[in-house]
Amino acid sequence: MSLTDASPFAAPAAPTAPDLLDFARRAAADRALVARLPLDPRGRTWVRLEGPGGAEAWLIGWPPGAETGWHDHGGSQGAFATAVGELAEESLAVPLPTRGWRSLELADDVDRTRHLPAGRGRAFGPHHVHQVVNASDQDHAISVHAYYPPLPLIRRYSRSDRVLRLETVERPESW
């Protein structure tokens, strides 16, 4: 064995955003796993999953009209895939500063919307700001989400037209 070969004692590599997306897609395709999620007609439901390489992962149920509100993932990269129904993701196509601001005026061309029906997913980097919505007025959606490193915090924002305001910072102990 040369020094460039992988050591049997080396720590496994941290999962990349594509690794997280692969996991989310595989888990979303697992019909037995998805069928075990209890659904609530009024609020989101979730079950924690074992993510790859120490990643935090969740199976989430979305009743009709449910949404996350604008948020980021505290510097973690992530991915999600829709298992049932369809989700819409609204995101900002620019990285935001992580400190030193409470309110930002956004340029006109930074909004992006993606529609993710069952079987589709997406990965994102550590400075991603978005909101996820089940726009259906009749059907539940179910999705799988994975984050690495595990979420240190979530920053929640309000949005009025082109103004984004930092409202709260949530820590894992409050979830």
BELTA-V700854 format. One record per pair of residues at least 24 apart in sequence whose C-alpha atoms are under 10 Angstrom apart, sorted by the first residue. I is the first residue (numbers start at 1). GAP is how many residues later the second one is. If there is no record, write none. Layout:
BEGIN
I/GAP, I/GAP
END
This chain:
BEGIN
11/42, 12/41, 12/42, 13/40, 14/38, 14/39, 14/40, 14/41, 14/134, 14/135, 15/36, 15/37, 15/38, 15/39, 15/40, 15/62, 15/63, 15/132, 15/133, 15/134, 16/36, 16/37, 16/39, 16/61, 16/62, 16/63, 16/107, 16/109, 16/131, 16/132, 16/133, 17/59, 17/60, 17/61, 17/62, 17/105, 17/106, 17/107, 17/108, 17/109, 17/129, 17/130, 17/131, 18/59, 18/60, 18/61, 18/104, 18/105, 18/106, 19/33, 19/34, 19/59, 19/60, 19/104, 19/127, 20/31, 20/32, 20/33, 20/35, 20/36, 20/37, 20/57, 20/58, 20/59, 20/60, 20/61, 20/102, 20/103, 20/104, 20/125, 20/126, 20/127, 20/128, 21/57, 21/58, 21/59, 21/60, 21/99, 21/100, 21/101, 21/102, 21/103, 21/123, 21/124, 21/125, 21/126, 22/30, 22/57, 22/58, 22/59, 22/99, 22/100, 22/101, 22/124, 23/28, 23/29, 23/34, 23/56, 23/57, 23/58, 23/121, 23/122, 23/123, 24/27, 24/28, 24/33, 24/34, 24/35, 24/54, 24/55, 24/56, 24/57, 24/58, 24/59, 24/95, 24/96, 24/97, 24/98, 24/99, 24/119, 24/120, 24/121, 24/122, 25/54, 25/55, 25/56, 25/57, 25/58, 25/93, 25/94, 25/95, 25/96, 25/97, 25/118, 25/119, 25/120, 26/55, 26/57, 26/93, 26/118, 27/24, 27/30, 27/31, 27/32, 27/54, 27/55, 27/56, 27/116, 27/117, 27/118, 28/31, 28/52, 28/53, 28/54, 28/55, 28/56, 28/90, 28/91, 28/92, 28/93, 28/114, 28/115, 28/116, 28/117, 29/52, 29/53, 29/54, 29/55, 29/89, 29/90, 29/114, 29/115, 30/53, 31/52, 31/53, 33/26, 34/25, 34/26, 34/27, 34/49, 34/50, 34/108, 34/109, 34/110, 35/107, 37/24, 37/105, 39/24, 39/101, 39/102, 39/103, 40/100, 41/25, 41/98, 41/99, 42/24, 43/24, 44/24, 44/96, 44/97, 44/98, 45/97, 46/96, 46/97, 46/98, 47/97, 48/96, 48/97, 48/98, 49/95, 49/96, 49/97, 50/96, 51/94, 51/95, 51/96, 51/97, 51/99, 52/94, 52/95, 52/96, 53/95, 53/96, 54/93, 54/94, 54/95, 54/96, 55/90, 55/91, 55/92, 55/93, 55/94, 55/95, 55/96, 56/89, 56/90, 56/91, 56/92, 56/93, 56/94, 56/95, 57/87, 57/88, 57/89, 57/90, 57/91, 57/93, 57/94, 58/85, 58/86, 58/87, 58/88, 58/89, 59/24, 59/83, 59/84, 59/85, 59/86, 59/87, 60/81, 60/82, 60/83, 60/84, 60/85, 61/73, 61/79, 61/80, 61/81, 61/82, 61/83, 62/24, 62/25, 62/70, 62/71, 62/72, 62/73, 62/74, 62/77, 62/78, 62/79, 62/80, 62/81, 63/70, 63/71, 63/72, 63/73, 63/74, 63/75, 63/76, 63/77, 63/78, 63/79, 64/69, 64/70, 64/71, 64/72, 64/73, 64/74, 64/75, 64/76, 64/77, 65/68, 65/69, 65/70, 65/71, 65/72, 65/73, 65/74, 65/75, 65/76, 66/66, 66/67, 66/68, 66/69, 66/70, 66/71, 66/74, 66/75, 67/64, 67/65, 67/66, 67/67, 67/68, 68/62, 68/63, 68/64, 68/65, 68/66, 68/88, 69/61, 69/62, 69/63, 69/64, 69/87, 69/88, 69/89, 69/90, 70/59, 70/60, 70/61, 70/62, 70/85, 70/86, 70/87, 70/88, 70/89, 70/94, 70/95, 70/96, 70/97, 71/57, 71/58, 71/59, 71/60, 71/61, 71/83, 71/84, 71/85, 71/86, 71/87, 71/95, 71/96, 71/97, 71/98, 72/24, 72/26, 72/54, 72/55, 72/56, 72/57, 72/58, 72/59, 72/79, 72/81, 72/82, 72/83, 72/84, 72/85, 72/97, 73/52, 73/53, 73/54, 73/55, 73/56, 73/57, 73/74, 73/75, 73/76, 73/77, 73/78, 73/79, 73/80, 73/81, 73/82, 73/83, 74/24, 74/52, 74/53, 74/54, 74/55, 74/75, 74/76, 74/77, 74/78, 74/79, 74/80, 74/81, 74/95, 74/96, 74/97, 75/50, 75/51, 75/52, 75/53, 75/72, 75/73, 75/74, 75/75, 75/76, 75/77, 75/78, 75/79, 75/80, 76/48, 76/49, 76/50, 76/51, 76/52, 76/70, 76/71, 76/72, 76/73, 76/74, 76/75, 76/76, 76/77, 76/78, 77/46, 77/47, 77/48, 77/49, 77/50, 77/51, 77/69, 77/70, 77/71, 77/72, 77/73, 77/74, 78/44, 78/45, 78/46, 78/47, 78/48, 78/50, 78/67, 78/68, 78/69, 78/70, 78/71, 78/72, 78/73, 79/42, 79/43, 79/44, 79/45, 79/46, 79/65, 79/66, 79/67, 79/68, 79/69, 80/36, 80/40, 80/41, 80/42, 80/43, 80/44, 80/63, 80/64, 80/65, 80/66, 80/67, 81/35, 81/36, 81/37, 81/38, 81/39, 81/40, 81/41, 81/42, 81/61, 81/62, 81/63, 81/64, 81/65, 82/33, 82/34, 82/35, 82/36, 82/37, 82/38, 82/39, 82/40, 82/59, 82/60, 82/61, 82/62, 82/63, 83/33, 83/34, 83/35, 83/36, 83/37, 83/38, 83/58, 83/59, 83/60, 83/61, 84/33, 84/34, 84/35, 84/55, 84/56, 84/57, 84/58, 84/59, 85/31, 85/32, 85/33, 85/34, 85/49, 85/50, 85/51, 85/54, 85/55, 85/56, 85/57, 85/58, 86/29, 86/30, 86/31, 86/32, 86/33, 86/34, 86/47, 86/48, 86/49, 86/50, 86/53, 86/54, 86/55, 86/56, 86/57, 87/27, 87/28, 87/29, 87/30, 87/31, 87/33, 87/34, 87/45, 87/46, 87/47, 87/48, 87/49, 87/53, 87/54, 87/55, 87/56, 88/25, 88/26, 88/27, 88/28, 88/29, 88/43, 88/44, 88/45, 88/46, 88/47, 88/48, 89/24, 89/25, 89/26, 89/27, 89/33, 89/41, 89/42, 89/43, 89/44, 89/45, 90/24, 90/25, 90/39, 90/40, 90/41, 90/42, 90/43, 91/37, 91/38, 91/39, 91/40, 91/41, 92/35, 92/36, 92/37, 92/38, 92/39, 93/35, 93/36, 93/37, 94/33, 94/34, 94/35, 95/30, 95/31, 95/32, 95/33, 95/34, 96/31, 96/32, 96/33, 97/30, 98/29, 98/57, 101/64, 101/65, 102/55, 102/62, 102/63, 102/64, 102/65, 103/54, 103/55, 103/56, 103/60, 103/61, 103/62, 103/63, 103/64, 104/55, 104/58, 104/59, 104/60, 104/61, 104/62, 105/54, 105/55, 105/56, 105/57, 105/58, 105/59, 105/60, 106/55, 106/56, 106/57, 106/58, 107/55, 107/56, 108/53, 108/54, 110/52, 111/51, 116/27, 117/24, 117/26, 118/24, 118/25, 119/24, 121/24, 123/24, 129/26, 129/27, 129/28, 130/26, 130/27, 131/25, 131/26
END
